[in-house]
Amino acid sequence: MAEVFPLDRDRIIECLDRFGVDYLLVGGIGAQLHGAVRPTLDFDSLPSMSKENLGRLAEAMRELNARLRSAWARGEESSPTASCLGAPR
């Protein structure tokens, strides 16, 4: 079983903002920030897909020790854009 790390949304947001990443928060985190009482174990976001922004995102993800998690990486049909910043599913 994969090791589970607690989700530190404030640390992730601070890091993305510090690196100047343009992104939207979606999923459970987005709902929580709008007042929903909804548990979540991951951090869902949609980054701007410009080359420059993706470079800033890559730098931030390296600092956060993020790892790629996607259906594509498991050999399923999907694009390789999802990354894991919280607990594995």
C-alpha positions as CSV (number, residue, x, y, z in Angstrom):
1,M,0.0,0.0,0.0
2,A,1.2,3.5,-0.8
3,E,2.3,5.8,2.0
4,V,-0.4,8.4,2.9
5,F,0.6,12.0,3.6
6,P,-1.7,14.5,5.1
7,L,-3.0,17.2,2.7
8,D,-1.6,20.6,3.5
9,R,-3.7,22.8,1.2
10,D,-2.3,26.1,2.6
11,R,1.2,25.0,1.8
12,I,0.3,24.0,-1.7
13,I,-1.6,27.2,-2.4
14,E,1.3,29.3,-1.0
15,C,3.8,27.5,-3.2
16,L,1.7,27.7,-6.4
17,D,1.2,31.4,-5.7
18,R,4.8,32.1,-4.9
19,F,5.9,30.5,-8.2
20,G,3.3,32.6,-10.1
21,V,1.2,29.6,-11.3
22,D,-2.1,30.5,-12.9
23,Y,-4.7,27.9,-11.9
24,L,-8.3,27.3,-10.8
25,L,-9.2,25.3,-7.7
26,V,-11.8,22.6,-8.4
27,G,-13.2,19.5,-6.7
28,G,-13.3,19.2,-2.9
29,I,-10.9,22.0,-2.2
30,G,-12.7,24.4,-4.4
31,A,-16.0,23.4,-2.8
32,Q,-14.5,23.9,0.7
33,L,-13.3,27.4,-0.2
34,H,-16.8,28.2,-1.1
35,G,-18.1,27.0,2.3
36,A,-19.0,23.4,1.6
37,V,-18.4,20.9,4.4
38,R,-16.9,18.2,2.2
39,P,-14.0,16.0,3.1
40,T,-11.2,15.6,0.6
41,L,-7.8,13.8,0.5
42,D,-6.4,15.5,-2.6
43,F,-5.9,18.8,-4.3
44,D,-7.7,19.2,-7.6
45,S,-6.7,22.2,-9.8
46,L,-6.7,23.2,-13.5
47,P,-3.6,25.0,-14.5
48,S,-3.3,27.4,-17.4
49,M,-1.8,25.3,-20.2
50,S,0.7,27.9,-21.5
51,K,4.3,26.7,-21.8
52,E,5.5,29.4,-19.4
53,N,2.8,28.5,-16.8
54,L,3.5,24.8,-17.0
55,G,7.2,25.5,-16.4
56,R,6.3,27.4,-13.2
57,L,3.9,24.6,-12.2
58,A,6.7,22.1,-12.7
59,E,9.1,24.1,-10.5
60,A,6.4,24.3,-7.8
61,M,5.6,20.6,-8.0
62,R,9.3,19.8,-7.6
63,E,9.4,21.9,-4.4
64,L,6.3,20.1,-3.1
65,N,7.8,16.7,-4.0
66,A,4.6,16.0,-6.0
67,R,4.4,12.8,-8.2
68,L,2.4,12.1,-11.3
69,R,-0.8,10.2,-10.8
70,S,-3.0,9.7,-13.8
71,A,-5.0,7.0,-15.7
72,W,-2.5,7.5,-18.6
73,A,0.4,6.6,-16.2
74,R,-1.4,3.3,-15.4
75,G,-1.8,2.5,-19.1
76,E,-5.4,3.6,-19.3
77,E,-6.7,6.1,-21.9
78,S,-6.3,9.6,-20.6
79,S,-4.0,12.6,-20.9
80,P,-1.0,12.8,-18.6
81,T,-2.1,15.9,-16.7
82,A,-3.1,14.8,-13.2
83,S,-0.6,14.9,-10.4
84,C,-0.9,13.7,-6.8
85,L,-0.4,16.3,-4.0
86,G,-2.4,14.5,-1.4
87,A,-3.2,11.0,-0.3
88,P,-3.2,8.3,-3.0
89,R,-6.6,6.9,-4.0
